């Protein structure tokens, strides 16, 4: 299972097999049916969630509308913000089809990283890279939206 996880989950590709094994020891397996909520926007969240199988839709409420932000497929993950800043979830994640996830609670991850600081440094660095990638993509979407708005409305 460790080798499978390492090839599918980009977050773990920079880790050693023994480190991934340690993470899998603290992960809980959860299964969801199509349409089930995995995480609800504004609900408390303190876990990193990795999609082992299936796909999930990420959405957020805005002006009473459910706005789709994207999709997370096998090997993808969400909840990484809660590893750094536990609090309410920033979006709702709902299973598109049957989904199996690996859920790592922040408290368990904190204990492991205290015991194995080298693993912590590598994992947090990989998480930071992914968070930066997501911020860059969001920035580009924002710029594209502003340009589109200027073209439609005709203002600068």
Secondary structure, DSSP 8 states (H G I E B T S, - for coil): -HHHHHHH-GGGTTS-HHHHHHHHHH-EEEEE-TT-EEE-TTSEE-EEEEEEES-EEEEEEETTEEEEEEEE-TT-EE-HHHHHS-EE-SSEEEESS-EEEEEEEHHHHHHHHHH-HHHHHHHHHHHHHHHHHHHHHHHHHHHHHHHHHHHHHT--
